[in-house]
């Protein structure tokens, strides 16, 4: 069975790619490229039968919790799946470094943390939306059994400052 699949723009999907999904809101890491048969074995109870694709992890760093989801190649365009461009990935890296400097932690490329960003649409007073970066992280001490240690920070692009997010909003944004 062929395991080569392509993003809508024609690039080959590779293990380790950092990608957009969920209509370009979530950033995920490709864990493995799979055939339809392989996907069925993992998600047999969910009835995944819509073709080859890739398993993804929410966490984009060196450490992750393994497979957290599946993206079928048939849904790539509908779901806004695409590899982050180099400038987009550098932006995410920069934001994690900026947050780390603000709170005194080295998060990016640190195997002791699980981390991921979400680009969330927030409605402004005029009824228009603006896209806001939310950065999530928690210490990685296997086995991870809860999100109790997870923290979330909202980036304010006007002040270039991060604000800690209350748990209710954190759960809402993570739930995407």
C-alpha positions in Angstrom: 0.0 0.0 0.0 1.2 3.5 -0.9 1.7 5.8 2.1 2.7 9.0 0.2 0.1 11.7 0.5 0.1 15.3 -0.4 -1.1 18.6 1.0 -3.6 20.5 -1.2 -0.7 22.7 -2.4 1.2 19.7 -3.7 3.9 19.2 -0.9 4.5 15.7 0.4 3.2 15.1 4.0 6.1 13.9 6.2 6.3 12.6 9.7 7.3 15.5 12.0 5.7 18.2 9.9 3.9 20.9 11.9 0.6 21.6 10.2 -2.6 23.6 10.4 -5.9 21.8 10.8 -9.4 22.5 12.0 -9.9 25.2 9.3 -6.5 26.8 10.1 -7.0 27.3 13.8 -5.1 24.5 15.3 -1.4 23.7 14.9 -0.6 19.9 15.1 2.4 17.6 14.5 2.2 14.7 12.1 3.0 11.5 14.0 2.7 9.0 11.1 1.3 8.7 7.6 -1.1 5.8 7.4 -3.2 3.8 4.9 -7.0 3.6 5.3 -6.5 0.0 6.7 -4.0 1.2 9.3 -6.4 4.1 10.3 -9.2 1.6 10.8 -7.1 -0.5 13.2 -6.5 2.4 15.5 -10.0 4.1 15.3 -12.1 1.0 14.7 -14.7 2.2 17.2 -14.9 5.6 15.6 -15.7 4.2 12.1 -12.8 5.9 10.4 -13.1 4.7 6.8 -12.5 7.7 4.7 -9.1 6.9 3.3 -5.4 7.3 4.0 -4.1 10.3 6.0 -2.0 11.0 9.0 -2.2 10.6 12.7 -1.4 13.8 14.6 -0.5 15.0 18.1 -1.6 18.2 19.7 1.9 18.7 21.0 4.4 20.1 18.5 7.7 19.7 20.5 10.0 16.7 21.0 7.7 15.2 23.6 4.1 14.3 22.9 1.5 11.9 24.1 1.3 9.9 20.9 -1.7 9.8 18.6 -4.4 12.2 19.5 -6.3 12.4 16.2 -6.6 11.5 12.5 -6.8 13.7 9.4 -8.0 12.0 6.2 -6.4 13.2 3.0 -10.0 13.6 1.7 -10.7 16.3 4.2 -7.5 18.3 3.8 -9.1 21.2 1.9 -12.3 21.2 4.0 -10.3 21.3 7.2 -7.7 23.8 6.1 -4.8 21.2 6.4 -1.5 22.5 5.3 2.1 22.5 6.4 3.2 25.6 8.3 5.4 27.8 6.1 8.9 28.6 7.4 7.8 32.1 8.4 4.7 30.7 10.3 6.8 28.2 12.1 9.4 30.9 13.0 6.5 33.0 14.3 5.3 30.2 16.6 8.9 29.5 17.8 9.4 33.3 18.5 6.2 33.5 20.5 7.2 30.5 22.7 10.6 32.1 23.2 8.9 35.5 24.1 6.6 33.8 26.6 9.5 31.8 28.1 11.5 35.1 28.6 8.4 36.7 30.2 7.8 33.8 32.7 11.4 32.6 33.1 11.1 29.1 31.4 12.6 27.6 28.4 9.7 25.8 26.7 10.6 25.6 23.0 12.6 22.4 22.0 12.5 21.4 25.7 11.6 17.7 26.1 10.4 18.4 29.6 7.4 20.3 28.3 4.3 19.5 26.2 3.3 22.5 24.3 1.2 23.8 21.4 -0.4 27.0 20.1 -3.9 27.8 19.0 -4.9 30.7 16.8 -8.3 31.7 18.1 -10.8 34.2 16.6 -12.1 36.8 19.1 -14.9 39.2 18.4 -14.1 42.8 18.9 -16.5 45.5 20.0 -17.2 46.5 16.4 -18.4 42.9 15.7 -15.3 42.1 13.6 -12.9 39.3 14.5 -9.2 39.3 15.2 -7.0 36.3 15.4 -5.3 35.9 18.8 -2.5 33.4 19.7 -2.9 31.2 22.7 0.1 29.2 23.9 -0.4 26.1 26.0 2.2 24.2 27.9 2.6 21.8 30.8 5.5 19.9 32.4 6.0 16.5 30.8 6.3 13.8 33.5 5.0 10.5 32.2 2.5 9.2 32.7 0.4 12.3 31.9 -3.1 11.7 33.2 -4.6 15.1 33.3 -4.4 18.7 32.1 -4.2 20.0 35.8 -0.7 21.4 35.3 -1.4 22.9 31.9 -1.1 26.7 31.6 -2.4 28.9 28.9 -1.3 32.4 27.9 -2.9 34.9 25.5 -0.6 37.0 23.4 -1.5 40.7 23.1 0.1 41.9 19.9 -0.4 45.5 20.8 1.6 45.4 24.1 3.7 42.4 23.1 2.8 40.9 26.5 1.3 37.6 27.5 -1.6 37.3 29.9 -2.4 34.1 31.9 -5.8 32.8 30.8 -8.5 31.7 33.3 -9.3 28.0 33.3 -12.7 28.3 31.8 -11.4 30.2 28.7 -8.4 27.8 28.6 -10.7 24.8 28.4 -12.8 26.5 25.7 -9.8 27.3 23.5 -8.2 23.9 24.0 -11.5 22.2 23.2 -11.1 23.0 19.5 
